[in-house]
Amino acid sequence: MRLADPLGAVPSVVPTVGSKELVALLPTMLGLRGAGTVLIPEVAYPTYEVGAVLAGLTVRRTDTPPADVAGVVLVWLNSPGNPHGRVLTDDELRAWVAWGRAHGVPVVADECYATLGWDVEPRSILHPEVAGEDHTGLLAVHSLSKQSTAAGYRAGLLSGDPALVRQVWEVRRHLGLLVPTPVQSAMAAALADDAHVDEQRERYRGRRDRLATAVRAAGARIDHSEAGLYLWVTRDEDCWTTIDWLAGLGIVAAPGSFYGPAGGRHVRMALTATDERVDAAVERLVG
Ligand SMILES: Cc1ncc(COP(=O)(O)O)c(C=O)c1O
């Protein structure tokens, strides 16, 4: 792959300082400041809203392309999703692509958990089966934080519609939002090696299997969670009641309401703790 050329040639893939700053700044960098609405998932990583607010925009939560397009300037998709691990099907992705093209609205997919499919194989919005050969109006965001456990490197990637990529790249140069050369070299090395990604995925798979079995044995239900780094857990009660129950066992989870009102009856349990800590949680849940 080709990373940003320091002499100024326009790259087809822009390295970013992790993907979070890109998520937070994309509406601003696309020049969308002012009045308008950004569509985000019903239950969503909070930074999509942060980025909209920063640009003076409002958000509307929806998981399906809306009939009412008035004022919509950007769409965020997130598949596999944080916090619930939901994966959009090809048909769902195609529906968003068609909707964005019909209304001239850019559709951006945050795919930072793309390599962590358990029950299904996540597909990029840029895949020919979804987008055809034309990426107009589409962007994909990726990160090495999850697939390479490299969050400390701050290594993300933006690709897709050449015109949008160029615009973002030009603004980023003037903001000084450049990825240091050693980190770009580390990114290139990590992206050229699938073995460590496979090894880490199997580590997560083991934790996921053990924790999911224990959560179910303790009487809770797991929804979605077919990919990604989290279990989306519910006992069909307010999420804070579930948080209390887990806290009583010495287990920390995230309240689903943090990700939007529709998450109010779930909690997010992460697979990012060490094997030893996950096994301790398993023992407490079944003990
Ligand atoms: C959906 C989603 N997007 C983006 C990020 C940002 O990750 P990073 O900045 O480490 O690439 C996260 C981190 O948790 C996330 O869950």
Ligand as a Chemical Component Dictionary entry (heavy atoms), coordinates in Angstrom:
data_LIG
# 
_chem_comp.id                   LIG 
_chem_comp.type                 NON-POLYMER 
_chem_comp.pdbx_formal_charge   0 
_chem_comp.three_letter_code    LIG 
# 
loop_
_chem_comp_atom.comp_id 
_chem_comp_atom.atom_id 
_chem_comp_atom.alt_atom_id 
_chem_comp_atom.type_symbol 
_chem_comp_atom.charge 
_chem_comp_atom.model_Cartn_x 
_chem_comp_atom.model_Cartn_y 
_chem_comp_atom.model_Cartn_z 
_chem_comp_atom.pdbx_ordinal 
LIG C1 C1 C 0 -15.973 2.437 16.505 1  
LIG C2 C2 C 0 -14.668 3.037 16.834 2  
LIG N1 N1 N 0 -14.109 3.886 15.968 3  
LIG C3 C3 C 0 -12.924 4.465 16.222 4  
LIG C4 C4 C 0 -12.229 4.193 17.396 5  
LIG C5 C5 C 0 -10.925 4.892 17.637 6  
LIG O1 O1 O 0 -9.853  4.024 17.693 7  
LIG P1 P1 P 0 -8.367  4.542 17.417 8  
LIG O2 O2 O 0 -8.354  6.033 17.531 9  
LIG O3 O3 O 0 -7.526  3.895 18.437 10 
LIG O4 O4 O 0 -8.034  4.115 16.010 11 
LIG C6 C6 C 0 -12.766 3.312 18.324 12 
LIG C7 C7 C 0 -12.064 3.021 19.586 13 
LIG O5 O5 O 0 -12.518 2.381 20.482 14 
LIG C8 C8 C 0 -14.017 2.714 18.035 15 
LIG O6 O6 O 0 -14.584 1.837 18.873 16 
# 
loop_
_chem_comp_bond.comp_id 
_chem_comp_bond.atom_id_1 
_chem_comp_bond.atom_id_2 
_chem_comp_bond.value_order 
_chem_comp_bond.pdbx_ordinal 
LIG C1 C2 SING 1  
LIG C2 N1 SING 2  
LIG C2 C8 DOUB 3  
LIG N1 C3 DOUB 4  
LIG C3 C4 SING 5  
LIG C4 C5 SING 6  
LIG C4 C6 DOUB 7  
LIG C5 O1 SING 8  
LIG O1 P1 SING 9  
LIG P1 O2 DOUB 10 
LIG P1 O3 SING 11 
LIG P1 O4 SING 12 
LIG C6 C7 SING 13 
LIG C6 C8 SING 14 
LIG C7 O5 DOUB 15 
LIG C8 O6 SING 16 
# 
